[in-house]
Amino acid sequence: MVCRKKLSPVRRKIRRTIAVVLAVLILLTVYFEIAVKEQLSDIIVRDMQTLSETAVTQAVDDLLNEQGENVKTCDIAYDNGSVAAITTDSAYINSVKTYITQRAQERIDELSRSQGIAVRLGNFSGLVFLSNFGPDIPFSVESSQTVSCEFQSAFESAGVNQTVHHITITVTVELLIYSPFRIGETVTSRSAFEIAQTVIVGTVPSYSGVIGY
């Protein structure tokens, strides 16, 4: 006859404690996957959109700081005090678009590595009153981006026989975020910047508003 040794009360208590801890850990894991994951994904998407807009702003600032007064996308020709023609410098526009596109992509990669995304510990609870409490928990975000630029031109009356010529550039970023949490969501942001302004004295001829594609 085989006799099983009866567990002592201390050992039974230890086993019950281990079972309870394991059950709590499993429940917390399920809760994190169901409730918290979506909330954290929204935070990461929002922060990555802000990061991409910051990167685009820095890219445009780099262009203006490097070229300064040399930023000139069109030439204005006068004839007897009146504007005879406005000529677009297509080659220069294409070079500026290439510069901003490459620099914005570099800035996004740079900020993703150096700044990254951080979520407050309280946000993991899923409770509103604990949001933004506690230390920051850093996340490594993997993404790929597509940057495109479009130039636009607009005329605005500035007084008697005077017109202000505005040249703006709209930068569009499509950012695909695919980790962490297998987000797989595309974030689109558009930012417009005025890069040149010219006061024109004289009659302005008929002119198309779009100067670049």
VENJO-V904666 format. One record per helix or strand of 2 or more residues. SS is the DSSP state (H for helix, E for strand). FROM is the first residue (numbers start at 1). TO is the last residue. If there is no record, write none. Layout:
# VENJO-V904666
[[SS	FROM	TO] [SS	FROM	TO]]
This chain:
# VENJO-V904666
[[H	9	70] [E	74	79] [E	82	88] [H	90	114] [E	117	120] [H	121	125] [H	128	130] [E	136	139] [E	142	157] [E	162	179] [E	185	201]]
